[in-house]
């Protein structure tokens, strides 16, 4: 049996049970931002993790269809904004479907945004990390972006927002 067959058999047999178990893996809630001025873009991300100390490197997982992925190539700069429990307004703006953006809505409207050399910092977030993209690699229906942390700061003493899913096979 090859690895693809093993995964197919496992998901057919236990997908509901596996989904419930995967959904209990807690993750933080982040807004990844890129660009400057009118060219800024951002996405809600829950699959962000530190993967190295020296140098500090983060993994940021992005669904293959996300338009922001084209702005995350080698050397590109980005900001990871860490959301806190008190950042529901920011969360709601970035959780809206893509169709709203196509209709001219800006996710940044009404939010306090500081322009950083590496991208937009959401001033009301708990913390931010400025990063430079090192590489991308495919991971099923997503792309893993590895980015080195260049700068950052704690902005608020608020407790970080944590996300749990009821089903590990969907957001």
N, CA, C and O atoms as a DFTB+ gen file, in Angstrom:
684 C
 N C O
     1  1       0.838      -1.178       0.000
     2  2       0.000       0.000       0.000
     3  2       0.886       1.246       0.000
     4  3       1.854       1.309       0.759
     5  1       0.570       2.246      -0.846
     6  2       1.369       3.472      -0.838
     7  2       0.746       4.504       0.097
     8  3      -0.364       4.311       0.594
     9  1       1.462       5.593       0.332
    10  2       1.011       6.608       1.293
    11  2      -0.330       7.210       0.894
    12  3      -1.179       7.438       1.756
    13  1      -0.542       7.475      -0.405
    14  2      -1.809       8.061      -0.855
    15  2      -2.971       7.115      -0.560
    16  3      -4.041       7.561      -0.144
    17  1      -2.770       5.813      -0.772
    18  2      -3.819       4.831      -0.487
    19  2      -4.104       4.765       1.004
    20  3      -5.264       4.665       1.404
    21  1      -3.061       4.819       1.841
    22  2      -3.242       4.802       3.293
    23  2      -4.106       5.975       3.742
    24  3      -5.010       5.800       4.560
    25  1      -3.839       7.167       3.216
    26  2      -4.594       8.357       3.596
    27  2      -6.033       8.231       3.121
    28  3      -6.958       8.547       3.870
    29  1      -6.240       7.771       1.876
    30  2      -7.593       7.601       1.349
    31  2      -8.407       6.642       2.206
    32  3      -9.566       6.920       2.513
    33  1      -7.813       5.511       2.599
    34  2      -8.515       4.523       3.417
    35  2      -8.838       5.094       4.793
    36  3      -9.935       4.886       5.310
    37  1      -7.904       5.799       5.376
    38  2      -8.092       6.376       6.696
    39  2      -9.210       7.405       6.680
    40  3     -10.070       7.385       7.561
    41  1      -9.220       8.300       5.704
    42  2     -10.233       9.346       5.680
    43  2     -11.616       8.772       5.387
    44  3     -12.608       9.268       5.921
    45  1     -11.701       7.756       4.566
    46  2     -13.005       7.141       4.292
    47  2     -13.540       6.453       5.541
    48  3     -14.743       6.491       5.801
    49  1     -12.671       5.832       6.303
    50  2     -13.082       5.065       7.471
    51  2     -13.378       5.953       8.679
    52  3     -14.360       5.715       9.382
    53  1     -12.557       6.962       8.936
    54  2     -12.639       7.705      10.197
    55  2     -12.741       9.223      10.045
    56  3     -12.430       9.944      10.992
    57  1     -13.162       9.727       8.897
    58  2     -13.098      11.161       8.656
    59  2     -13.834      11.972       9.728
    60  3     -13.325      13.012      10.148
    61  1     -14.987      11.545      10.175
    62  2     -15.729      12.303      11.189
    63  2     -14.965      12.337      12.513
    64  3     -14.840      13.395      13.130
    65  1     -14.461      11.196      12.945
    66  2     -13.716      11.141      14.208
    67  2     -12.414      11.930      14.107
    68  3     -12.053      12.653      15.035
    69  1     -11.712      11.795      12.988
    70  2     -10.461      12.522      12.797
    71  2     -10.735      14.021      12.764
    72  3      -9.989      14.801      13.357
    73  1     -11.793      14.428      12.080
    74  2     -12.155      15.846      11.990
    75  2     -12.401      16.462      13.357
    76  3     -11.956      17.578      13.624
    77  1     -13.105      15.747      14.220
    78  2     -13.355      16.254      15.580
    79  2     -12.054      16.384      16.358
    80  3     -11.864      17.355      17.091
    81  1     -11.161      15.418      16.205
    82  2      -9.876      15.460      16.916
    83  2      -8.990      16.592      16.380
    84  3      -8.392      17.330      17.163
    85  1      -8.903      16.731      15.057
    86  2      -8.103      17.808      14.461
    87  2      -8.612      19.184      14.881
    88  3      -7.824      20.103      15.104
    89  1      -9.918      19.318      14.985
    90  2     -10.524      20.595      15.361
    91  2     -10.162      21.060      16.757
    92  3     -10.304      22.242      17.070
    93  1      -9.701      20.162      17.591
    94  2      -9.317      20.515      18.964
    95  2      -7.879      21.018      19.055
    96  3      -7.422      21.380      20.139
    97  1      -7.165      21.044      17.941
    98  2      -5.822      21.630      17.954
    99  2      -6.001      23.141      17.966
   100  3      -6.418      23.736      16.971
   101  1      -5.686      23.748      19.086
   102  2      -5.866      25.194      19.250
   103  2      -4.854      25.955      18.405
   104  3      -3.711      25.532      18.235
   105  1      -5.303      27.078      17.885
   106  2      -4.402      27.949      17.142
   107  2      -4.688      29.392      17.511
   108  3      -5.781      29.719      17.972
   109  1      -3.710      30.245      17.307
   110  2      -3.914      31.665      17.494
   111  2      -4.684      32.226      16.314
   112  3      -4.999      31.507      15.365
   113  1      -4.986      33.524      16.379
   114  2      -5.685      34.200      15.287
   115  2      -4.828      35.403      14.893
   116  3      -4.452      36.225      15.729
   117  1      -4.536      35.477      13.612
   118  2      -3.593      36.458      13.093
   119  2      -4.160      37.120      11.840
   120  3      -4.995      36.543      11.143
   121  1      -3.698      38.329      11.566
   122  2      -3.973      38.980      10.302
   123  2      -2.619      39.183       9.634
   124  3      -1.761      39.896      10.154
   125  1      -2.435      38.550       8.477
   126  2      -1.205      38.705       7.700
   127  2      -1.460      39.834       6.715
   128  3      -2.422      39.788       5.948
   129  1      -0.586      40.866       6.734
   130  2      -0.765      42.015       5.860
   131  2       0.473      42.235       5.002
   132  3       1.597      41.921       5.393
   133  1       0.222      42.790       3.811
   134  2       1.290      43.107       2.857
   135  2       0.977      44.447       2.209
   136  3      -0.162      44.911       2.248
   137  1       1.989      45.067       1.614
   138  2       1.779      46.268       0.810
   139  2       1.828      47.561       1.586
   140  3       2.087      47.589       2.789
   141  1       1.567      48.646       0.851
   142  2       1.600      49.997       1.396
   143  2       0.452      50.810       0.805
   144  3      -0.045      50.494      -0.276
   145  1       0.029      51.860       1.516
   146  2      -0.977      52.795       1.005
   147  2      -2.210      52.108       0.466
   148  3      -2.809      51.272       1.143
   149  1      -2.600      52.463      -0.775
   150  2      -3.786      51.872      -1.404
   151  2      -3.554      50.447      -1.891
   152  3      -4.502      49.763      -2.277
   153  1      -2.316      49.999      -1.878
   154  2      -1.966      48.666      -2.386
   155  2      -1.906      47.609      -1.290
   156  3      -1.398      46.513      -1.529
   157  1      -2.405      47.907      -0.105
   158  2      -2.295      46.931       0.981
   159  2      -3.369      45.853       0.857
   160  3      -4.449      46.070       0.308
   161  1      -3.025      44.695       1.388
   162  2      -3.917      43.541       1.365
   163  2      -3.708      42.789       2.674
   164  3      -2.693      42.972       3.346
   165  1      -4.656      41.954       3.030
   166  2      -4.517      41.181       4.252
   167  2      -5.439      39.981       4.273
   168  3      -6.421      39.918       3.533
   169  1      -5.112      39.036       5.123
   170  2      -5.938      37.835       5.264
   171  2      -5.930      37.362       6.712
   172  3      -4.950      37.540       7.435
   173  1      -7.020      36.770       7.111
   174  2      -7.143      36.116       8.403
   175  2      -6.396      34.788       8.321
   176  3      -6.574      34.034       7.364
   177  1      -5.572      34.502       9.306
   178  2      -4.816      33.248       9.325
   179  2      -4.867      32.648      10.720
   180  3      -4.721      33.356      11.716
   181  1      -5.073      31.353      10.784
   182  2      -5.013      30.666      12.074
   183  2      -3.890      29.632      12.093
   184  3      -3.550      29.114      13.157
   185  1      -3.322      29.332      10.956
   186  2      -2.229      28.370      10.906
   187  2      -0.907      29.109      10.761
   188  3      -0.292      29.119       9.696
   189  1      -0.491      29.723      11.851
   190  2       0.794      30.422      11.941
   191  2       1.516      29.821      13.138
   192  3       0.920      29.630      14.198
   193  1       2.798      29.524      12.968
   194  2       3.550      28.919      14.064
   195  2       5.025      29.277      13.959
   196  3       5.568      29.399      12.861
   197  1       5.662      29.443      15.101
   198  2       7.106      29.623      15.120
   199  2       7.744      28.264      14.886
   200  3       7.366      27.277      15.517
   201  1       8.726      28.214      13.962
   202  2       9.358      26.935      13.651
   203  2      10.862      26.924      13.916
   204  3      11.495      25.874      13.805
   205  1      11.456      28.091      14.270
   206  2      12.890      28.137      14.573
   207  2      13.177      29.314      15.500
   208  3      12.470      30.322      15.496
   209  1      14.256      29.155      16.310
   210  2      14.711      30.215      17.202
   211  2      15.750      31.111      16.528
   212  3      15.619      32.335      16.538
   213  1      16.787      30.496      15.938
   214  2      17.927      31.246      15.385
   215  2      18.140      30.861      13.935
   216  3      18.658      29.777      13.668
   217  1      17.771      31.686      13.010
   218  2      17.019      32.924      13.206
   219  2      15.550      32.591      13.470
   220  3      15.110      31.481      13.167
   221  1      14.786      33.530      14.027
   222  2      13.368      33.248      14.251
   223  2      12.631      33.141      12.910
   224  3      12.682      34.047      12.079
   225  1      11.948      32.010      12.727
   226  2      11.219      31.749      11.477
   227  2       9.803      31.318      11.830
   228  3       9.582      30.557      12.772
   229  1       8.848      31.824      11.049
   230  2       7.444      31.455      11.188
   231  2       6.996      30.654       9.976
   232  3       7.505      30.841       8.870
   233  1       6.035      29.758      10.196
   234  2       5.314      29.144       9.079
   235  2       3.946      29.813       9.030
   236  3       3.302      30.020      10.058
   237  1       3.517      30.146       7.822
   238  2       2.208      30.758       7.594
   239  2       1.560      29.937       6.500
   240  3       2.087      29.855       5.391
   241  1       0.424      29.329       6.797
   242  2      -0.209      28.428       5.853
   243  2      -1.348      29.157       5.151
   244  3      -2.225      29.736       5.793
   245  1      -1.317      29.116       3.805
   246  2      -2.258      29.875       2.979
   247  2      -2.944      28.928       1.994
   248  3      -2.275      28.138       1.328
   249  1      -4.261      29.003       1.897
   250  2      -4.993      28.196       0.919
   251  2      -4.545      28.593      -0.485
   252  3      -4.355      29.777      -0.767
   253  1      -4.375      27.603      -1.365
   254  2      -3.814      27.831      -2.697
   255  2      -4.566      28.884      -3.506
   256  3      -3.953      29.558      -4.333
   257  1      -5.852      29.046      -3.300
   258  2      -6.656      29.973      -4.096
   259  2      -6.586      31.421      -3.607
   260  3      -7.134      32.305      -4.266
   261  1      -5.943      31.688      -2.492
   262  2      -5.925      33.043      -1.924
   263  2      -5.104      33.982      -2.800
   264  3      -3.946      33.687      -3.095
   265  1      -5.679      35.110      -3.221
   266  2      -4.949      36.070      -4.062
   267  2      -3.676      36.609      -3.405
   268  3      -2.711      36.914      -4.106
   269  1      -3.652      36.731      -2.085
   270  2      -2.485      37.280      -1.391
   271  2      -1.243      36.411      -1.591
   272  3      -0.122      36.892      -1.426
   273  1      -1.428      35.156      -1.939
   274  2      -0.300      34.230      -2.104
   275  2       0.691      34.734      -3.153
   276  3       1.893      34.504      -3.026
   277  1       0.199      35.421      -4.187
   278  2       1.096      35.937      -5.228
   279  2       2.022      37.029      -4.687
   280  3       3.031      37.349      -5.316
   281  1       1.692      37.597      -3.538
   282  2       2.511      38.656      -2.931
   283  2       3.447      38.106      -1.856
   284  3       4.077      38.870      -1.125
   285  1       3.535      36.767      -1.762
   286  2       4.357      36.135      -0.720
   287  2       5.478      35.294      -1.335
   288  3       5.694      34.151      -0.933
   289  1       6.180      35.859      -2.296
   290  2       7.301      35.164      -2.927
   291  2       8.600      35.497      -2.196
   292  3       8.616      36.352      -1.310
   293  1       9.694      34.817      -2.569
   294  2      10.985      34.985      -1.909
   295  2      11.351      36.462      -1.799
   296  3      11.312      37.198      -2.786
   297  1      11.706      36.887      -0.585
   298  2      12.123      38.256      -0.341
   299  2      10.997      39.231      -0.058
   300  3      11.249      40.349       0.392
   301  1       9.752      38.827      -0.314
   302  2       8.614      39.708      -0.036
   303  2       8.521      39.971       1.456
   304  3       8.880      39.125       2.275
   305  1       8.039      41.144       1.794
   306  2       7.851      41.522       3.196
   307  2       6.396      41.364       3.579
   308  3       5.501      41.542       2.752
   309  1       6.164      41.027       4.838
   310  2       4.810      40.879       5.356
   311  2       4.824      41.192       6.839
   312  3       5.871      41.213       7.487
   313  1       3.625      41.434       7.357
   314  2       3.444      41.649       8.792
   315  2       2.475      40.588       9.301
   316  3       1.433      40.346       8.693
   317  1       2.822      39.960      10.414
   318  2       1.891      39.086      11.124
   319  2       1.397      39.884      12.330
   320  3       2.155      40.173      13.256
   321  1       0.099      40.237      12.298
   322  2      -0.540      40.961      13.393
   323  2      -1.216      39.930      14.288
   324  3      -2.066      39.172      13.820
   325  1      -0.854      39.891      15.563
   326  2      -1.406      38.929      16.520
   327  2      -2.669      39.544      17.135
   328  3      -2.609      40.605      17.756
   329  1      -3.806      38.872      16.959
   330  2      -5.051      39.388      17.518
   331  2      -5.236      38.938      18.960
   332  3      -4.788      37.862      19.354
   333  1      -5.903      39.781      19.737
   334  2      -6.235      39.474      21.120
   335  2      -7.727      39.259      21.265
   336  3      -8.493      39.466      20.324
   337  1      -8.127      38.846      22.445
   338  2      -9.548      38.597      22.718
   339  2     -10.403      39.836      22.487
   340  3     -11.590      39.713      22.183
   341  1      -9.831      41.017      22.623
   342  2     -10.564      42.261      22.429
   343  2     -10.580      42.770      21.001
   344  3     -11.051      43.880      20.752
   345  1     -10.076      41.984      20.052
   346  2      -9.979      42.429      18.656
   347  2     -11.060      41.860      17.748
   348  3     -10.793      41.578      16.580
   349  1     -12.277      41.685      18.262
   350  2     -13.348      41.099      17.442
   351  2     -13.687      41.951      16.217
   352  3     -14.047      41.402      15.175
   353  1     -13.580      43.279      16.317
   354  2     -13.875      44.140      15.160
   355  2     -12.904      43.835      14.013
   356  3     -13.316      43.722      12.859
   357  1     -11.630      43.706      14.334
   358  2     -10.633      43.369      13.312
   359  2     -10.920      41.977      12.753
   360  3     -10.923      41.780      11.538
   361  1     -11.160      41.020      13.637
   362  2     -11.457      39.650      13.221
   363  2     -12.613      39.625      12.222
   364  3     -12.505      38.991      11.172
   365  1     -13.716      40.307      12.536
   366  2     -14.905      40.299      11.673
   367  2     -14.611      40.897      10.304
   368  3     -15.095      40.386       9.294
   369  1     -13.832      41.964      10.253
   370  2     -13.504      42.592       8.961
   371  2     -12.742      41.639       8.054
   372  3     -13.000      41.584       6.852
   373  1     -11.807      40.889       8.621
   374  2     -10.984      40.008       7.802
   375  2     -11.611      38.630       7.610
   376  3     -11.120      37.846       6.798
   377  1     -12.677      38.316       8.332
   378  2     -13.364      37.033       8.170
   379  2     -14.404      37.089       7.052
   380  3     -14.939      36.052       6.660
   381  1     -14.701      38.288       6.530
   382  2     -15.701      38.429       5.469
   383  2     -15.235      37.723       4.207
   384  3     -14.034      37.641       3.949
   385  1     -16.187      37.204       3.406
   386  2     -15.823      36.484       2.170
   387  2     -15.140      37.392       1.143
   388  3     -15.250      38.617       1.200
   389  1     -14.436      36.759       0.205
   390  2     -13.733      37.474      -0.854
   391  2     -14.659      38.354      -1.683
   392  3     -14.232      39.407      -2.156
   393  1     -15.905      37.956      -1.873
   394  2     -16.838      38.708      -2.721
   395  2     -16.952      40.147      -2.249
   396  3     -17.066      41.050      -3.078
   397  1     -16.926      40.387      -0.965
   398  2     -17.022      41.746      -0.432
   399  2     -15.852      42.602      -0.916
   400  3     -16.024      43.788      -1.194
   401  1     -14.673      42.006      -1.017
   402  2     -13.489      42.734      -1.463
   403  2     -13.629      43.077      -2.939
   404  3     -13.276      44.178      -3.362
   405  1     -14.141      42.144      -3.715
   406  2     -14.333      42.382      -5.143
   407  2     -15.312      43.528      -5.381
   408  3     -15.243      44.186      -6.420
   409  1     -16.210      43.777      -4.451
   410  2     -17.197      44.846      -4.589
   411  2     -16.644      46.194      -4.128
   412  3     -17.396      47.165      -4.041
   413  1     -15.342      46.272      -3.831
   414  2     -14.723      47.544      -3.493
   415  2     -14.558      47.814      -2.009
   416  3     -14.019      48.856      -1.635
   417  1     -15.003      46.913      -1.159
   418  2     -14.842      47.106       0.279
   419  2     -13.368      46.894       0.654
   420  3     -12.732      45.956       0.173
   421  1     -12.842      47.750       1.497
   422  2     -11.480      47.550       2.007
   423  2     -11.573      46.974       3.411
   424  3     -12.311      47.489       4.250
   425  1     -10.840      45.925       3.662
   426  2     -10.826      45.322       4.992
   427  2     -10.227      46.284       6.017
   428  3     -10.466      46.131       7.215
   429  1      -9.464      47.258       5.572
   430  2      -8.773      48.176       6.468
   431  2      -9.613      49.397       6.849
   432  3      -9.241      50.133       7.763
   433  1     -10.749      49.627       6.159
   434  2     -11.599      50.788       6.459
   435  2     -12.021      50.794       7.919
   436  3     -12.522      49.792       8.429
   437  1     -11.820      51.923       8.591
   438  2     -12.242      52.079       9.977
   439  2     -11.285      51.508      11.003
   440  3     -11.545      51.607      12.202
   441  1     -10.188      50.914      10.570
   442  2      -9.212      50.342      11.499
   443  2      -8.010      51.276      11.644
   444  3      -7.641      51.975      10.700
   445  1      -7.410      51.282      12.823
   446  2      -6.189      52.048      13.047
   447  2      -5.034      51.268      12.425
   448  3      -4.719      50.158      12.854
   449  1      -4.407      51.861      11.409
   450  2      -3.329      51.200      10.675
   451  2      -2.101      52.103      10.664
   452  3      -2.182      53.278      10.306
   453  1      -0.974      51.544      11.058
   454  2       0.302      52.262      10.993
   455  2       1.100      51.662       9.841
   456  3       1.261      50.445       9.761
   457  1       1.594      52.506       8.961
   458  2       2.421      52.005       7.865
   459  2       3.823      51.720       8.380
   460  3       4.503      52.607       8.896
   461  1       4.239      50.483       8.232
   462  2       5.568      50.022       8.586
   463  2       6.282      49.786       7.256
   464  3       5.619      49.533       6.250
   465  1       7.581      49.859       7.222
   466  2       8.328      49.637       5.973
   467  2       8.029      48.265       5.365
   468  3       8.171      48.082       4.156
   469  1       7.614      47.301       6.194
   470  2       7.359      45.945       5.710
   471  2       5.892      45.649       5.462
   472  3       5.564      44.554       5.004
   473  1       4.987      46.595       5.750
   474  2       3.561      46.388       5.520
   475  2       2.724      47.038       6.594
   476  3       3.258      47.635       7.529
   477  1       1.398      46.928       6.467
   478  2       0.486      47.569       7.420
   479  2       0.465      46.861       8.784
   480  3       0.317      45.642       8.871
   481  1       0.616      47.663       9.836
   482  2       0.496      47.160      11.204
   483  2      -0.867      47.591      11.733
   484  3      -1.215      48.770      11.680
   485  1      -1.630      46.640      12.240
   486  2      -2.922      46.948      12.850
   487  2      -2.638      47.416      14.276
   488  3      -2.312      46.617      15.154
   489  1      -2.767      48.717      14.486
   490  2      -2.334      49.351      15.736
   491  2      -3.027      48.813      16.978
   492  3      -2.466      48.886      18.071
   493  1      -4.233      48.275      16.836
   494  2      -4.967      47.758      17.988
   495  2      -4.717      46.271      18.243
   496  3      -5.295      45.699      19.166
   497  1      -3.862      45.642      17.436
   498  2      -3.560      44.225      17.663
   499  2      -2.665      44.091      18.900
   500  3      -2.147      45.086      19.408
   501  1      -2.492      42.873      19.372
   502  2      -1.684      42.595      20.566
   503  2      -0.195      42.777      20.281
   504  3       0.549      43.293      21.114
   505  1       0.224      42.349      19.101
   506  2       1.634      42.413      18.726
   507  2       1.728      42.341      17.215
   508  3       0.765      41.994      16.532
   509  1       2.919      42.678      16.699
   510  2       3.168      42.480      15.270
   511  2       4.577      41.962      15.081
   512  3       5.472      42.204      15.890
   513  1       4.744      41.240      13.981
   514  2       6.054      40.725      13.593
   515  2       6.276      41.052      12.122
   516  3       5.483      40.654      11.268
   517  1       7.350      41.774      11.826
   518  2       7.736      42.059      10.439
   519  2       8.572      40.888       9.947
   520  3       9.480      40.429      10.641
   521  1       8.265      40.409       8.754
   522  2       8.931      39.210       8.250
   523  2       9.330      39.359       6.785
   524  3       8.796      40.197       6.058
   525  1      10.286      38.521       6.370
   526  2      10.707      38.407       4.984
   527  2      10.538      36.953       4.562
   528  3      10.993      36.045       5.257
   529  1       9.884      36.732       3.424
   530  2       9.603      35.371       2.952
   531  2      10.894      34.691       2.508
   532  3      11.681      35.253       1.747
   533  1      11.093      33.472       2.998
   534  2      12.245      32.651       2.632
   535  2      11.908      31.666       1.526
   536  3      12.681      31.500       0.582
   537  1      10.745      31.005       1.638
   538  2      10.369      29.980       0.670
   539  2       8.894      29.638       0.813
   540  3       8.233      30.030       1.774
   541  1       8.401      28.902      -0.161
   542  2       7.051      28.330      -0.126
   543  2       7.171      26.848      -0.451
   544  3       8.054      26.438      -1.204
   545  1       6.275      26.048       0.122
   546  2       6.220      24.632      -0.237
   547  2       4.773      24.169      -0.215
   548  3       3.987      24.613       0.621
   549  1       4.424      23.285      -1.126
   550  2       3.057      22.764      -1.208
   551  2       2.781      21.825      -0.049
   552  3       3.643      21.052       0.367
   553  1       1.557      21.906       0.464
   554  2       1.100      21.012       1.529
   555  2      -0.384      20.725       1.269
   556  3      -1.256      21.400       1.817
   557  1      -0.660      19.736       0.444
   558  2      -2.049      19.405       0.114
   559  2      -2.738      20.563      -0.586
   560  3      -2.254      21.045      -1.611
   561  1      -3.864      21.014      -0.044
   562  2      -4.630      22.108      -0.659
   563  2      -4.165      23.482      -0.182
   564  3      -4.826      24.484      -0.453
   565  1      -3.039      23.540       0.525
   566  2      -2.487      24.780       1.047
   567  2      -1.014      24.922       0.644
   568  3      -0.393      23.980       0.152
   569  1      -0.478      26.115       0.865
   570  2       0.943      26.398       0.667
   571  2       1.503      26.844       2.015
   572  3       0.901      27.675       2.696
   573  1       2.650      26.295       2.399
   574  2       3.320      26.721       3.619
   575  2       4.370      27.756       3.222
   576  3       5.266      27.480       2.426
   577  1       4.241      28.940       3.788
   578  2       5.195      30.023       3.563
   579  2       6.083      30.098       4.798
   580  3       5.587      30.231       5.917
   581  1       7.397      30.014       4.595
   582  2       8.341      30.195       5.694
   583  2       8.890      31.607       5.592
   584  3       9.349      32.032       4.532
   585  1       8.840      32.336       6.714
   586  2       9.268      33.735       6.720
   587  2      10.116      34.011       7.955
   588  3       9.769      33.612       9.067
   589  1      11.223      34.695       7.740
   590  2      12.117      35.065       8.843
   591  2      11.619      36.343       9.495
   592  3      11.278      37.308       8.811
   593  1      11.579      36.343      10.817
   594  2      11.164      37.517      11.582
   595  2      12.331      38.504      11.612
   596  3      13.448      38.157      11.994
   597  1      12.044      39.756      11.195
   598  2      13.063      40.809      11.146
   599  2      12.906      41.822      12.266
   600  3      13.885      42.418      12.715
   601  1      11.656      42.018      12.724
   602  2      11.355      43.038      13.718
   603  2      10.004      42.700      14.323
   604  3       9.301      41.819      13.828
   605  1       9.643      43.390      15.380
   606  2       8.338      43.176      15.992
   607  2       8.228      43.898      17.307
   608  3       9.206      44.430      17.832
   609  1       7.010      43.908      17.836
   610  2       6.798      44.575      19.124
   611  2       5.488      44.111      19.738
   612  3       4.544      43.756      19.032
   613  1       5.447      44.120      21.052
   614  2       4.218      43.918      21.809
   615  2       3.518      45.271      21.858
   616  3       4.120      46.260      22.276
   617  1       2.255      45.330      21.439
   618  2       1.509      46.588      21.389
   619  2       0.510      46.734      22.524
   620  3       0.211      47.851      22.946
   621  1      -0.011      45.618      23.025
   622  2      -1.033      45.609      24.078
   623  2      -0.757      44.431      25.001
   624  3      -0.123      43.454      24.602
   625  1      -1.225      44.526      26.208
   626  2      -1.049      43.424      27.157
   627  2      -2.229      42.458      27.133
   628  3      -2.340      41.596      28.004
   629  1      -3.108      42.592      26.148
   630  2      -4.294      41.747      26.035
   631  2      -3.904      40.285      25.793
   632  3      -2.857      39.999      25.211
   633  1      -4.761      39.369      26.247
   634  2      -4.542      37.939      26.020
   635  2      -4.813      37.606      24.556
   636  3      -5.805      38.080      24.002
   637  1      -3.954      36.798      23.904
   638  2      -4.171      36.456      22.495
   639  2      -5.481      35.698      22.280
   640  3      -5.937      34.956      23.150
   641  1      -6.069      35.900      21.113
   642  2      -7.278      35.185      20.705
   643  2      -6.884      33.755      20.318
   644  3      -5.857      33.544      19.672
   645  1      -7.696      32.785      20.711
   646  2      -7.455      31.385      20.391
   647  2      -8.643      30.848      19.613
   648  3      -9.794      31.175      19.903
   649  1      -8.345      30.018      18.619
   650  2      -9.387      29.476      17.747
   651  2      -9.405      27.950      17.827
   652  3      -8.363      27.301      17.735
   653  1     -10.607      27.385      18.001
   654  2     -10.836      25.942      17.909
   655  2     -11.885      25.719      16.826
   656  3     -12.796      26.530      16.659
   657  1     -11.754      24.626      16.096
   658  2     -12.723      24.299      15.048
   659  2     -13.520      23.079      15.475
   660  3     -13.002      22.193      16.155
   661  1     -14.778      23.039      15.072
   662  2     -15.590      21.853      15.390
   663  2     -15.256      20.702      14.460
   664  3     -15.493      19.541      14.794
   665  1     -14.700      21.022      13.279
   666  2     -14.338      20.009      12.310
   667  2     -12.975      20.379      11.730
   668  3     -12.823      21.456      11.155
   669  1     -12.007      19.520      11.872
   670  2     -10.663      19.773      11.396
   671  2     -10.492      19.715       9.897
   672  3      -9.377      19.862       9.396
   673  1     -11.582      19.502       9.164
   674  2     -11.507      19.484       7.704
   675  2     -12.098      20.742       7.070
   676  3     -12.307      20.798       5.859
   677  1     -12.359      21.734       7.889
   678  2     -12.850      23.020       7.362
   679  2     -12.494      24.107       8.364
   680  3     -12.214      23.831       9.531
   681  1     -12.512      25.368       7.881
   682  2     -12.199      26.484       8.755
   683  2     -13.350      26.669       9.705
   684  3     -13.315      27.564      10.549
